[in-house]
């Protein structure tokens, strides 16, 4: 009876150790992959060059709620510098 108890106890401890090792490895892998991804900031454009052709846009960006936002925030694929 005592021998069966120790075998079961050993199996449970081994299971917990396996789970702890597995999840710590998964967590380390997740953290390393998150650290490798660089945060890519969009290249800001000189809005004055846009305003030369787009007078209405200049009005919107200087007086409206878009005053602090660069054009490249919304127009990533259309901006050429």
C-alpha positions, 0 to 999 in steps of 0.5 A: 500500500505504501509503495503504491502511494509513493509511486502515485506521488512521484507520478504527480510530482513528475507531472507538475515538473513537466508542466512547469518546464513546458510552460516556462519554455513556451513563455520564454519563446513567446517573450523572445519572439515579441522582443525580436519584432521591431516596432516600425514607425511610419516615415513622416512626410513633410505636409507642406509639400502636400499642401501645395496641391491640396488646399482643402487638406491644408485647411482640414489639418491646420484647423480640424481634429487632424492637426496633430496627425501626419498624413502617413498615419492614414495614407501609408501606401499612397505616400511617396517621398 
